[in-house]
């Protein structure tokens, strides 16, 4: 059994009624969350793709590549990839490239969805 978490990098306020979180800060926080998940021994961390102004990540492979630089063993994956609005081969290539860390240990696998509306 594997234990993991996923995130969509929402830009919702940190406290009720507070200001909306800046996308840059949310991405930095996401990378720290992934690093912490690796340190405490979780097996997998997934990041979802969204193309709306209230989410910080529209390219999970890019965000996960930044996190891969700061983690050692956790498997990084997409929680959602909209292959109906992207080239499925390119999505696979992006995650296959992410799967080539300096350690040589495979760490990612894309999750895909078929949807005519890529959360825009």
N, C-alpha and C positions, 0 to 999 in steps of 0.2 A: 504494500500500500504506500502511496505517496501522499504527502500533505503539502498543500500550497495555498496561495492566495492570488487574487487577481485585482486589478484596479483599472479604472477608466480615466483617471486624472481629471476629475471634475473640478471646476473652478468655483465651487460653491463657497460661501463664507465660512471661515473657520469657526465662528460663533454666530448664533442666530441673530440676524439683524446687522451683522458686521459687514465690512467691505468684501467684495468679490476678490478672490485670490488672484494675484498676477500670474499669468501663464508661465513666465520664466521661473518664478519661485515655486510654482506647483511642480514643474518638471524637475527642479533640483530636489524638492521634497520626495518626489517619486523615486529618484535614483537613491536617495538615502534610505527609503523604505525597502527597496530591493536589496541594498547592501545589508541592512539589518536582518531581513529575512534570511539571507545567506549565512550571516553570523550566528543566528539562533538555530540553524539546521533545517529550515524548511527545504523541501525538495524542488518546488517549482513556483515560479512567479509569472503570471500572465498580465499583459497590458492590452487593453482593447483599443481599437481604432474608432474614432468618431470624427465627423466633419461638421461640427457645430461650434458656435462661439463659446459655449459653456464647458468645453473640454479642451485640455491642453495637448493631447496626443492625436495627431492625424496620421502619423507614421510610426507604428509600434517598433519596427525593426531598428529605426534610428534611435529611439529612446532606449531600447534594450541594448543596443551596441554601447551606448554611454554607460549603462549599468554594468555590462559585461567587463568593462575595464576595471571596475571596482569590486568585483565578486570573484569567488573561486570555484564553487561547486554547484550552486543552484542552477536548475534548468530554467532557462528563460524562454517564454513562448508568447504567442499572440493569443489574447482572449477572444478577439474578433478581428477578422480581416475581410473586407468587402471585395471578394473576387469578381462580383458582377460589375464593378466599376473600375477594376484594375486588371492588369494582365496576370493571370494565375501563375504563369511561368516565372514572371518577374517577382511575384510575392515569394514563390518557392526559392528563387535564387537569392533574394535578400536574406531569408532565414537560413539558407544553407551557408551563406557567407558568415552570418552571425554565429553559426555552429562551428566555426574554425578558430577557437581561441588559441592562444599560445600553448596552453596545456595539451591540446589535442583531444580533449574530452568533449564529446557532443553535448550541447547544452540547450538546444532550442528545437521547437517544432511548431509550425504555423497552424493555427485553428482558423478555419474559413467558414463563411456564411454565404448563402445565396439570398440576396435581397435586391429588389429593384430600387430600394431607397437607402443609400449609404449614409443614413443619419445626417442628412444635410438640413 
